[in-house]
Amino acid sequence: MSQSGSVVEEPDADDAGDADDVVDAADEMLVGRARAGDKAAFATLVLRHRDQARRLAKRVLNDPELARDASQEAIVVALVSLERLANPASFGPWLCGIALNVARRWLQEVGRLGRLPETDVPDRGPGPADLAETSLLAHRVRRAIGDLAPGQRDAVLLYYLQGLSHREVAAELHISPGAVKARLHQARAALAPRLTPLVQEDSVSHTPARQAPTQPRWVDVSVAGIRRPGGEDAGLKVHIVILRENDGTRELPIGVLANAALALTMIVESVEMPRPMTHQFTANLLGAAGALVTEVRINELAGGSFYASVLLDGPAGQGEIDARPSDALCLACITGAPIRVDERILADPAATGSNEWRDYPTTESDLAEEIRRASGAR
């Protein structure tokens, strides 16, 4: 066990010495043996590449103990995903890629670490208690993922931990990209009730006592549905996107233009188009630039209009940009970023009082079917 409390041990040199014939074997051959259950072969693979994986994780986390835990996490993912490695000769780069993605995800989704201090700043890294807490959070997240349905669990491991694209995950699982998005959407909905309390508990326990009571309290929500009003000119009318509290029953209806509602429908209903649509293109651009959407906030209601912001983490650091709620929600649903609403908006009758949308006849499933028929999409 590492000092930070990780329960996953890397193999020692003695583990690889059980079979002398594996020491000089090529990675491709070792992967084949490991798939057949040869523990010594897998241990040799890990011993060859773990140091590089750890060094890459350290560049992201700026802490050797966290980097060790991240590399251990990567080893576990590699072990359970070994059958899906398309090119056995590339085990080393594959393991390093997993370690990098684990480290990046820890910064964004698991811990409260944010950006750790640079390595040349002395005595400012997280202490033993912080390291133990982060490891415990990671363990609880892994356990929650392990309880998912097998198809959802495989999609989560490949997309979030290994960093594969929707199409790459689809190829690995022999399903369509649309089915991958559907599984990820279902997995996020299943994980939200279990993981949201961990994040909220961690955030509350570390809130400085001097924090002003007027600071927003963010409530985690999910897109619960999309509605279109009736009538011959329904396609020209304002549609409603319903956000629902993850750990409760409160709902927030937000009016959006028809084209924005259709764009969001295609995402949440996994309507696969022949070419990337605008929001997918935006997400791809952010990814190509090394920027990640870490959070979407519905942060203001003024003059009858909602306002939103998108939080980013990229090479230049962390930032926040203003956005229309519809655009921000599309990005959140594509990237899996959490959606949060200011508690004061959910408590405002002006925001939540209207119930007309409950009688709207057309749902997101109906809209998706219309889009598929009109465009020939899947």
C-alpha angles and dihedrals in degrees: 000000000000121000090255092062102257112160095204115092124203114228116266124229090260090061090062093047095068090092118032092194093069097058096081098030120119119255091248092058092045092052089053091051092045090053087054090055101266103150093186090057092053091045090054091051090052094047090052097052110020096091092056090046090051093049091052092048090050091056088060100038100033090213126097096211094049089046089054091052091047091052090049090052089050091052091054092049090048091050095052093040099044093111089061096055102117096197112036091192089065097060093122097055089040093055091046091050091052091050091051092050093047090052093048093047091051090057092050111031113012111042138032092236099114108179112348120219119275114266093247092062106089127224097000101104124108115286128232093275092053092048093049092048093050091050091050091051090050091050092051091048091050090050091051091050090048090058093058121106109276095252093049092045093053091049092049093049093049098041103036104026101032095033097228120159122247090260093048091050089048091053092049094049096037093236134111123276088243090058089050091054090048092052092048091049090051091046093052090051091050094046097044097078091049101041102036093069090052092055093043092047091050092046094049094046091055099042109124114246090232093061111125116246090230092070112115119262107217120219119201114233139171135210102266100177150327124235134194122199122237130251136086092281094044092126090064096049129092112274125211127235112198119212115194128198110253095217098033146021105265116122133200118202114204121190115225135172118267096252091051091050091051092049091052091045091056089054101045093040093045096236103177114217124195091242132029114271123226098273093045088050090051091050090048091051091051090050092049089052091051093249123134130200103234101174144355120213132196094204111163145029112197131158091356093303129109122225128203142184135204120219115213135189114199145142091291092051133255123335144166126219130188118245144168109265091240093054092044092050092050091053092047093052092048096047099033092238116158119260116219133184128200107254089228091063093052089050093050113099089204088065101039106023100090115090100172091108091067088073095050106121102212121075132191090264090055091048092049092052091050090051092049093050094046097046104028088239122152 
